Amino acid sequence: MTATTHSTRVDYFYQQDPREHLVESDGPLSPGQAARLLIERHFADAENNLVLPEADASEDELLRQAEILGITRIRLHDQG
C-alpha cells in the first residue's frame, strides 16, 4: 500500500505582509493545524519557546495564538 501525500497551499498574512507556504501532509489540513505550522515556521528559533502552542491546544487556541503573533487571514487551498 502506498502512502498518499496531500499538498495544501496556505495563504496568510504575517505582520501584515502577504505570504504563502506549501505544506505536504498525510491528509487534509485544518486551519488550526496550519496555524500551528506557521507559528513553528516563524517562531521555532525563538529563544523563548513560550510563544509555541501547547501540544493539545484546540483549533480556536491555535488560531488565537497565531493572531496574537501577527499571523492572520489564514486561507487553505487544496492542491490534491
Backbone torsions as a table, in degrees:
resi	resn	phi	psi	omega
1	MET	NA	133.6	-177.5
2	THR	-99.7	132.4	177.0
3	ALA	-75.3	136.9	-179.9
4	THR	-97.6	130.2	176.3
5	THR	-94.5	134.9	-178.0
6	HIS	-107.0	130.3	179.3
7	SER	-107.6	133.2	177.5
8	THR	-132.7	127.1	172.6
9	ARG	-89.2	127.1	179.8
10	VAL	-108.9	115.2	173.2
11	ASP	-97.4	136.7	-178.1
12	TYR	-161.0	170.7	173.4
13	PHE	-112.4	135.2	174.3
14	TYR	-121.7	115.4	-176.3
15	GLN	54.1	42.7	177.8
16	GLN	68.4	14.0	178.4
17	ASP	-108.1	121.5	-179.2
18	PRO	-65.2	136.9	-180.0
19	ARG	-139.1	168.4	170.9
20	GLU	-145.9	152.2	-178.3
21	HIS	-146.2	134.1	177.5
22	LEU	-97.1	126.4	-177.3
23	VAL	-115.7	129.4	173.6
24	GLU	-100.7	127.6	-178.6
25	SER	-143.7	175.1	180.0
26	ASP	-79.1	-15.0	-178.9
27	GLY	-164.4	-173.8	-179.9
28	PRO	-58.8	146.6	-178.1
29	LEU	-98.9	137.8	174.1
30	SER	-90.4	161.4	176.6
31	PRO	-57.5	-38.3	178.5
32	GLY	-65.7	-40.8	177.4
33	GLN	-63.8	-41.1	177.9
34	ALA	-63.1	-41.6	178.7
35	ALA	-60.0	-44.5	178.8
36	ARG	-59.9	-46.2	-179.9
37	LEU	-61.4	-40.3	-179.7
38	LEU	-69.8	-38.4	175.5
39	ILE	-61.5	-46.2	179.0
40	GLU	-62.8	-38.7	-179.8
41	ARG	-63.0	-42.0	-174.8
42	HIS	-91.8	-20.0	-172.7
43	PHE	-128.0	5.3	-177.8
44	ALA	-62.0	-29.8	-179.4
45	ASP	-88.6	1.0	-179.0
46	ALA	-63.0	139.5	178.6
47	GLU	-63.9	-32.0	-179.5
48	ASN	-101.4	105.2	-176.9
49	ASN	-80.5	10.0	177.8
50	LEU	-67.6	-17.3	178.8
51	VAL	-77.6	-18.8	-179.7
52	LEU	-75.5	136.5	-177.9
53	PRO	-69.2	155.2	175.5
54	GLU	-63.7	152.8	-178.7
55	ALA	-60.8	-31.4	-177.4
56	ASP	-102.2	21.2	-179.2
57	ALA	-63.1	142.8	179.3
58	SER	-77.8	168.3	177.1
59	GLU	-54.3	-47.8	-178.6
60	ASP	-63.0	-41.0	178.9
61	GLU	-63.6	-41.0	179.5
62	LEU	-64.2	-44.1	-179.5
63	LEU	-67.3	-38.4	176.9
64	ARG	-64.5	-44.7	179.6
65	GLN	-62.1	-42.4	178.6
66	ALA	-60.1	-44.7	-179.1
67	GLU	-63.0	-41.8	177.6
68	ILE	-59.2	-35.7	-177.7
69	LEU	-87.1	4.5	176.4
70	GLY	90.8	13.8	177.7
71	ILE	-103.7	110.9	-173.8
72	THR	-134.4	173.8	176.0
73	ARG	52.6	45.2	-179.5
74	ILE	-71.6	123.1	178.6
75	ARG	-129.0	133.9	-179.0
76	LEU	-105.9	137.7	179.1
77	HIS	-129.7	108.4	-178.6
78	ASP	-64.6	126.6	178.7
79	GLN	-104.0	-0.5	179.3
80	GLY	97.2	NA	NA
